Amino acid sequence: MAVMTVDRRRCLTVLAGLLFGMFGTLLAAAPASAHAALVATDPGNATVVPDAPNKVTLTFSESVQLITDKLRVLAPDGTRADQGEPTVDGATVTIPLRSGGGRGTYLVSYRVISADSHPVAGSITYSVGAASTPPTEEADESVNVDPVVRGLIPVGKYLGYAGLVLLVGPVLVLALLWPQRLSRRGPGRLIWTGIGLVTGSTLLGLYLQAPYTLGTGLFDVRVGDMQDVLASTFGAVMLVRLGVVVAAAFLLRPLLGGSGGGGESKLDLALLGVLGVAALATWPLTGHPTASPVAGVSVVLDALHLAAMAVWLGGLVMLFAFLLPKANARELGAILPIWSRWAFTAVGALIFAGVVQALIEVSSLSGLVNSTYGRLILVKVALAAIVIGVAAYSRKLVKDRVAAESPRGLRRIVLIELGITAVVLGVTAALVQLAPPRTAEAAETTTTSTTVEQTLTGKDMSLQVSIFPATVGNNSIHLYAYTPDNKPLPVVEWKGTASLEAKGIEPIEIPLLRITDFHAIGDIALPQAGEWTFKFTARTTDIDQTTLTMTAKIN
C-alpha cells in the first residue's frame, strides 16, 4: 500500500510539472493567425472592369479547403451575385456568378481553411462599368475567433504533446530497459494517463475545429458543422490518430500487466513501433509542414522532432519517477549508459530537425527577429540550450559512474530538465498557432496592380479610363464610353493626348483604335515620371462630341 502511495505521488509530481508547462502555453498564446495569404484575384481588388464577369477567382499562397456558405459575392444593391457551388483546385477558388450583373461595386467575402487547418478570411471589391458605394453587409475582414476557443486550442495541443511524452518514452523504457523485479503498476498508470491525454486532446481538437473555422462561439456548434469537420482532411487525420491510439491500447495490455511483465511478444512490440510511427505522422499532417514549400521533407522532419522529444522527455520522466528511486546500483549501472546513448541520439535528432524546420519556416534573419513566431523560436532555442547544458552534465555523471552510486543528485538534475522542457512544450504549442514568417513574406510579395482606373463624367457621357502599368515606358490605355444612365454609348471617333507640363513635355498624340462601339485601346510611351495630363475626345455623331480631361501619376 505504501508503494502504491509513493507511485501515485510521483505520477502527481510529473502531472504537476506538465500543468506548470501549460502556463507557458497560455502566456505565449496569441490570437490565431491565418496561415495562407490571398495573392491574386480576378477581377483584381478595387479594379473597374467594362463587363460583368461570369466568375470570381481567388488565388492563395497555399492550398485551401472550402467552408459551407462562407464564399459570397454581393451586388451593388446588396443581393447575392453568386450562384451555384464554388469550387477549389489546390490554391485557386472559383466562385460562379449569375449573368446580367448591373454596373457598380461588388463585394466578395471569403472564409476558407488553409492547408495547415487554420481559417483565412477577408474581402475584396471590384466594379463593373464604374465604382459605386459598396454593399453594406459586413464581411469577414479578419479571422474572428471566439476568445474561449482561441485559448483552448493551444491548451489542447499542449495536452496532446504531454500525452506523447507520457506514452512514447515510458513504453520504450518499459519494453527495453525495465528491470524484471520491479512492478510495472506505476509506469502503467503513467502510460494510461498518456493515452487518455492524447485521446482527450484529439477529441477536443475535433470539436474546437468547428467553431474555430466558422468563427462561432464554443457552444454554437451544430451536427452539420461536425460532419463538415469529420469530412475534411483535418478530421480524417484526427480520426486516424484515434484509431491508432485505440489499437495501441490493446497491444499495450500485455506489456503493462503483471508485476514483472514479460507478457508482450516481439510481434506486439513491432506492431507498437509501426503504430507509433503512424501516430507521430498525424501531428505534422495537421500543421505547418503540410503548407511548407517542401512539404514531404517538413512532414518527416516534424515527425522526427516529435519522436525525439517524446523519447527523451518520456525517458526522463521514467528516470525521475521510477528508475532512480527504485532501481539498485547494479541495475542503474546497466541502464544509465544505455539511456545516456538514447538521450544523446534524441537530442541530436531534435537539434537537426528543429534547425532545418526553422530555416524552412523563418527563411530570413528579419523574420527571425521581427516576427512573433521568430522570437518564440529564439526563446525555445535559449531554453533548449539550457536543457542541453544540464543534460550534458548528467551525461558526464553517467560516464563517471557517479549517478549509479548516488542517484539522488542525478534525480535533481533530471527534475530541472523536466521543468524547463515543460515550458518548451508550452512554447511549442503556442508556435503552431502562429503564422510563420514565410506566410507573411508571401503576402508582402504579392503582385499588386499599378493600373490607374478613373471614371470621368461629362454632361452627355461617362468615360472609364484604364492606364497600365502607369510607369515610365510603354503603357496601354483602355477607354469605355457609357451614357449617363450606365448604358454603352457608341463612339464614332476617338482622339487622345498626354502631356507633362511640369517638365515641359507638350501634348503627345495617343493613337487610339476602336475595338467595339463603345471601347477603344491605345499604346503610348511615356518618357518621364510625374503627374501627367490626359485629354480624351469622343465623337458620337457628325456634330456631337465630348472632351474630358484627367491627371494620373506615372511612376
N, C-alpha and C positions, 0 to 999 in steps of 0.2 A: 504493500500500500504506500509505503514511504517512497519507493522507487517511482511509482506512478505519479505521486505528487511532485517529485523533482522533475520528471519528464514534462508534466503539464506546465510547470514554472518556466522551464527552458523554452517550450513552444511559445508560451505567452511573451517571453522576452524577445524572441525573434519577431513575433507579430507586432509587438510594440515598436520595434525598430522600423518595421515596414510602415507602420502608421506615421512615425516621425518623418519618414521619407515622403509620405503623402502630402505633408505640409509644404514640402518643396514644390510639389506639383501645383498646389493651389496658389502659392506665391508666384511661381513662374508662369502660370497660365495666363494667356492673353486672349482677347477676342479672336474667335476662329477666323482665319483669313481664307479668302478664295485662293485656290492654288492653280488656277488656269486664267489666262488673260485673253480678252477679246482682241484679236489682232487685225481683223479686217471685216468689213461689211459691204454688202451690195444690195441696195444703194448705199453709198457712203454716208457716214454720220454727218448730219447738218448740211447735206448737199441738196440741190434742186435738180430734178430730172424733168424732161419735157413731157414724158408719157408715163402713165401709171404702170408700174412693173407687175408681173404676174407672180412674183415670189420675192421673198427677202432671204438673203443668205448671210449667216453669221459664221465666221471662222475663228476658232480659238487656238491657243498655243499648244494644246494637248487634246486628246480625245475626250469626249464628254458623253453623258447619258441624259436622256430627256426626263422631265418630271411632268406628270399629267396636268394639263391646263395651266402651265407656267410659261408658255410662249404665246404672246398676244400682240396683235397689230391693231391699233385704234385709228380710225379715220378722223379727219378734221372735225366731224360732227359728233365724235365720241362713240360711234358704233364700231362693232368688230369688223375689221377689214380682212382678217384671215379666215380661211375656210379649209376644211379637210384637216388631216393629221400632219403635223410637222414630221420631218424625217431627219435622221442623223447618219452621217457617213464619216466615222473617225472623228475628226475635229471640226467638221463642217455641218452646220444645222441649216435646213431649208424649211421655210415657212410659206406654204402656198397662199395666195391672195385671191379674193373674189375679183371678177372682172368688172370694169366700168367704174373704177375708183375716181372720185372727183378731185379737183385741184385743192391744194392746201397742204398743211403739215401733218404728217403721220407719226405716231409714237409706237415704237417697237420695244416691248419689255420682255425680259427673259430671265429665267432661273433654271440652271441646269446643274448636273453633278459632274465634277471633274474626274479625271482618271484615278486620282487618289482619294475619291469618295467625299470630297468637300464641295459644298454648294458654291455656285458662281452666279451672281445676279447683277443686273444693270438695265439700262435703257439707252436707245438712240432715237434720233428723229431724222426724217427725210421729208422733202416737199415735192409735190407734183405741180409743175407749172409755176407756182410762186409760193413763198412762205406765208403762213398764217399763224394764228395763235394755236399752240399745240393743244391736244386734248387734255382735259383736266384730271382724268383718272390717275390716281397715284400709281407709280411703278416702283418696282424693287430697285431703287437706286444703289443700294448696298446689300450685303448679305446680312439681313437681320436675323439674329439667333436669340432665342429666349435665354436670359441670363442663367437660369437654373440649368437648362440644357447645356449651355456653354461651359458651366462649371463642372457638370457631371461627366462630360466626355473625357477630359484628361484624367479624372479620378478613376473612371472605368478602365482606361488604358493602363494606368499605373497598377491597378489590381491585377490586370492580365499579366503584366511583366512580373509582378510579385509572385503570381501563381506559377509562372515558368521557372522562376528561381527555386521555389519550394518543390517543384516537380522534377525537373531535368537533373539537376545536380545531385539531390538526395537519392534518386533512383540509380544513378550511375555509381555513387559511392556504396549504396546498399548492395548492388549486384556484384561489384568487383573488389571492394575494399573492406567490407564489413566483417569483423571478427565473428566466428560462428557462435562463440559462447555468449555474446551479448543479445539481449532482447531487441526485437525489431518493432515493438509496440510504439515507442516514442517517435522514431523516424516514420513509421506508418501514419501516425496522426499528422505529421508534417506533410507527407505526400498527399494524403486525402484532403488536407487543407488547400494544397496547391491545386488539386483537381477541382475543388469547389470554387476557388478564386478564378481559375481560367474559365470554368463553365459560367459562373455568375457574370464575369466581365464580358463574355461573348453574348449572353442573353441581354445584358444591359446595353451593349453596343448595338445590337439589332434593334432594340426598342428605340433608343435615342436617335438612330439614323433617320427615322421618320420625321420627328419634329425638327431635327437639325437641317435636313434638306428642304423641308417645306416652310421653315420659318415660323412654326406654330408653337403653342405652349406645351409643356411637358405632358399634360393630360388631355390634349386636344388631338389625340391620335385615333383614327378610325381603322376599321378592319381592312378597308381597301388600301389605306396607306401602308399597313404592314405587309399586305400582299405585294405591293409595288416594291417594297424594300427586299422581300424574300426573292422576288423575281429579278433583282438587279445583280450585277457582278459582286458587289459588296455582300449581299445576302447569301449568294451561293458559296462564297469563300468562307463566310462565318458558319454556315451550316456544315461545310466540310470540317471545319475546326471542331464543332460539337461532336460530329460523328467520330472523329479521330480520338477525341478525349474519352468518349464512352467506350470505344474499343480498347483503348489503353487501360481504362479502369478494370475491365475484365481480365486482361492479361497480367495486371499487377497483383491480383489477389494471391497467387502462389508466392510471389516474391515477398509480400508483406505478412504472410501468415506464419504462425508458429513462432516460438521463442528463438529458434535457431535458423529459421528459414530453410533454404535449400529445396523448396518445392518447385522452384521455377526450372524450366528446361532451357536448353540452348536455343531451341526454336522460338520459345516465348521471348527470350531476350533479343533475338534477331528481329522478330516482328515488332517488338517495342522500339528498336532502333529505327525501323522503317517508318513507323507511326510518328516517332519523334521528329524525323526529318520533314514528314508531311505537315505536321502541326506547325513547326517553325516557319515553313514556307507561307503559311496563311497570314502571318503578320506583314511581311513586305508586300503581299498581293493586295492589301487594303490601304497602302500608304504611299509615301513619296516615290519609292522605287519604280512603281508602275508607270509614273509620268516622267521618269528620267530620260535624258537623251539616249542613254544606253540601258534600257530597261532590264534586259536579261542580266547584265553584269550587276546592276544595282540590286536586283532581287536576290541574287546569290550572295552578294556581299552583306546585305542586310540580314539574311538568314544566318550567315556565318557569325556576324556580330552578335545576334541574339543567342545563338548556341554557345558561343564562347562566354558571354555574360552569364547565362544560366548555369553552365558547368562550374565556372569559377565561384560565383556568389553562392550557388546552391551547395557546393562543396565546403565553402567557408562556414555556412550555416550548420552543416553536419559536424564539422570540426568543433565549432564553438559550443553547440548544444549537446553533443553526444560523445564524440570520439575523445576529445581532450579530457573531459571529466571522467569518462568511464573506462577507456582502454588503458591497459597497463604499459609499462615502459617497453617491454618486448614487442607488444603489438604496435605501439606507436613508432618504434624503431623501424618496423617493416612498412607501415602505412605512410608515414610522413614523407619519405623520399619519393615514393610513387606519386603522392598527391602534389608534391612540390613540382615535379615534372609536368603534371597535368596543368597546374596553375600557370607555370611558365609558358606552356604552349597556348593556353587560353588567352592569357594577357597579350601574347604576340599576335594572335588572331584578332583580338579586339583592336589593337593599335592599327594593324594593317587595314582591316575592313573600315574602321572609323575614319582613318585619314583619307582613304580613297573615296569613301562616300562624301566626306566633307568637301573634297576637291570637286566632285561632280555637282553637288547641290549649291555650294557657295560660288565657285568658279572665278572669283576675283577677290583681291585684298580689300577693295572697297566694300564688297558685300559682306566680308567677314567682320569689318569694323563698324560699318554704318547701319547694319540691319539688326533687328531684334534676334532673328534666327542666328546670325553670325556671332553676336555677343553671347548668346546662350551656348553656342558651340565652344567659345573661349572659356566660359565658366565650367563647362563639362570637362574640357581638356585640363584646366587647372586642378579640378577635383580629382580627375583620373591620375594626374601626375603625383598628387599627394598619396593616393592609394597605392600606386605602383611603387613609390618610395618605401611605404610601410611594408608592402609585400616583399620587396627586395630584402628588407631587414629580417622578416620572418623566414625567408628562404635561407638566409645566412645562418640563422639559428638551427634550421633543419640540417644544413650541411655540416655544421659543427657538432651535431647530435646533442645540442643543449635542450632542444624542445622536447625530445623524448624523455629526458631525465627530469625536466622541470616544465611540465605543460602549462602551468598556471600563467607564466609570463607570456607564452605564445597565445594563450586564450585571450589575454588582454589586448594583444596586438590584433588578433582576428576580430575582436569586438570593434576596434577602431576602424578597421577596414570595412566592416559591415555597416557601421554608422554612416561613413562617408558615401559608400556606394548606394545606400538607401536614398540619399539626396540626389545622387547621379541619376538613379532611376526616375525620380521626380522630374528632373530637368529634361530627361529623355521623353517622358510622357507629355511634357509641355511642348517640346520641339515638334512633335508630329502634328500639332495643331497650328503651326505657323507656316506661312508660305516661304519656301526657300528663296534666296536672292535671285536664282536663275529665273523664277517666275516673274519677279518684278522687272528684271532686265528685259525679259521677252516683251512685257507690256511697254516698256520705255522705248524699245527699238521698233515698235510697231510703225509701219509706214503711215504717215499722216498726209492727207491730201492738202496740197498747196493751191488747189484750184480757187480762183476768185469767182464767186457767184453773186450776181446782183440782179435785181428786178427794177427796171426803170419804168416810170409811169408817166404817160402823156395824156392829153385830153381825149384822143381817139384810140389809143392803144397802150398796151404794156409790153415791155421788151425784156425778156430774160436773157442775160449775158453770162457766158461761161468762158473764162480765160485759164488755160492750163499750159505749163505748170506755174505761170506767173513768176518766172525767174528770167534773168538775163539770157538771151539766146532765142531759139525758135519757140514760138508759142502758138497754140491752136485756139481759135475763137469760135464759139457756137452762139448763134442768135436764134431766138424763138419769139415770134410775134403773136400776141393774143388781143382780143377785143376787151373792152372794159369789163364785160361780164364773163371773162375767162374762157372764151372760145377761140380756137385757132383762127388767125387773121391772115388771109392770103396777101403776099407781098410780091409786087411785080419786079421791083429792082432794089438792090441793097448797095449802100456805099458806107465806107468807114475810114477813119483816120486815127492815128495815135501820135501824141506829142508830149515832150518833156520840156516845158518852158524853163524850168529852174536851171537846166543845163544847156539851154539854147538849141534844143532839138526841135526843128519845125515839124509840122504835121506830116506823118508818113502815111501814104495810102495803104489801106488793107485790102488786098484782093479777096473778094467775097464770092462764094459760089452758092447759088440757090439749089438746095437739095430737095426740099418739098415746098408746098405752097407757103408755109409759114416758118421754114427752117433754113438757115444759111450757115456755111462754115468758111473759115479763112485761116491763113497762116501768116505770121509776121515775125521778123527777127527784131527783138528789142535790144539795142546795144548797151544800155546802161541801166543801173538800178535807180529807183526813185518813184515819186508819185506821178504816174502817167495819166494823161487826159485822153479819154477815148470818146469819139463822136461818131454816132451811127445815124444814118438816114434811111428810112424805109418808105418807098413809094408804093402806094396801094392802088392808085388809079392814075390816069393820064394827068390829072390835076391835083391829086391829094398825096401829100407826103408828110412824114413826121420825123423830126430830128431830135435825138436825145443824147445827153452828154453824161459821162460818169468819170470818176477817177479811181485808179486801182494801184496799189503798191506792188511794185515789181522788185523782187529781191535779187 
